[in-house]
Structure formats: structure tokens, C-alpha cells
């Protein structure tokens, strides 16, 4: 059976994908790390196998583009765009343009908690992984990243100053979307945010709605109501879709048997996996794999 998708720490990520970095950068285990894409990520060894990270990270592109996979979708991130990748998400880099420039920001969950964002800012920060900055915000973002970069690479890093710049970046991102139409749904959005966060972590082991309701200390009925109101889809559909998205990534590895994919994702049986897969995609796993083969 093939190895499951790796969960990489920041150290392991740099060790595996950035072979030319110096030992000081490799050993940096700070909860907040910032690197220029053109100086570090352009060394990345492509093609990259899918992986998960134990940290969150932002890709902010100022010139050129980065083609990055997040779950089962490919995103082309160009100038003025940010891709926010949450801890535990399946991702990989497909391509970097020769002229790409920008910043790669690693941040741990603890550092995000320490800047005390409001509940609403946390929700909007994670509501959409791709952010297109307005022109005024773009210029401000460039300057803030440059200030953070300068501070993080001084001999005597002052944590409070770094946290101030980091908070400014996160607030700029979260407030690119107008919040007002959604204020009346604050409770439903918060529950949806927590549900999707739990789902990202637990979908391999737990596929029943009741588990997530218990984790959030609410009833299954109320969870169904909140998720349906906020997203238009019931939680069971979310569970099925994320499991199938994960399976599609595994099925692209032609060395894996379909039965092994079903087993790795903890489906009761191959037939159960096939039913869920077809319900979400209108294709059987075999038909999906045939499509993949035809792409080569």
C-alpha cells in the first residue's frame, strides 16, 4: 500500500523542498516566518507530491504567478492575490513563473491566537482561501510585508513589533470582503467556521454529523440548520465532498489501488466508497481514474 499523504512541519517542509537554503533558515522554528518567493520558493523541487502542513501559510504574489493546488482545486495566484492555506489542508506547488515575486508567510495557530482577532475577523479570514486585494490595500500590503520582513531578519527581533505587522496583514485580508450583509448570520457563520475546521481535521476518522455536533456542543438538528443556512448545503454533503476531494487526490496516484484509497480514508467498504464518490461526482472511482489516464 502507498504511504499516506505526509504532514510536514516547517522544518520538514524546508528540508524536503528547499534544498539550497542555509542552515540558519532551515533550523528556524519560529511561529512566524517570512520568506521572499523569488529567493526561496523558486528553488522548490517540482513536481511536488501532495502534502499537508502542521502550520498555516500565506502566498502573496506581487509579480508573476504561482500555480498551487489546494485540496482538489488548482489556483493560479497572480499579482495582488493571496492564497491562505490552513493547517492540515492538502496542497502542492505545480508551477512558478520565471518572474514570480512575493512573500511566503508561515504562521502557527498559536501566533494567530495571540493577536486576538475578533470572532468575525477569524470567520472572514478563512471564508475564502483566495483573496484579491483592492489597489489601495495592495500597496499597503506590500509595505507591511516589507516592514515585517525587515523586522524578522534583524539581529534582535522584537516580537511585539512583528505581531503588530502580522495583525495588520490579517486584518487587511479579513476586511477585503464587505461584512455587513452577513452580520445577521454571525452565529451561523461561526458554527460553520468551527464545523469546517473540525471537518478538515477529522474527516478521515469521523463521517457522521452527530460527531461534529457533539464536538461543538450543539444538537445535530441545530448544526444542520446552521450549516444549511450559511452555506446552502447540509453538513453531510460537506462531509462527503471533502472525503471525495481527498480521494480524488489519492486516485491520481496510479500506483494506488482503488480499494487501498477506500481503506486509507476509512470507508466501511469499497462499495460504500464507490456510492459516496458517485453521489458527489456522478462518476465511479474507476471512471474518474480513466479520465486521469486519458489526461496523460
Secondary structure, 3 states (H helix, E strand, C coil): CCCCCEEECHHHHHHHHCCCCCHHHHHCCCCEEEEECCCCHHHCCCCCCCEEECCEEEEEEEECCEEEEECCEEEEECCCEEEEECCCCCEEEEEECCCCEEEEEEECHHHHHHCCCCHHHHHHHHCCCEEECCHHHHHHHHHHHHHHHHHHCCCCCCHHHHHHHHHHHHHHHHCCCCCHHHHHHHHHHHHHHHHHHHHHHHCCCCCCHHHHHHHCCCCHHHHHHHHHHHHCCCHHHHHHHHHHHHHHHHHCCCCCCHHHHHHHCCCCCHHHHHHHHHHHHCCCHHHHHHHHHHHC
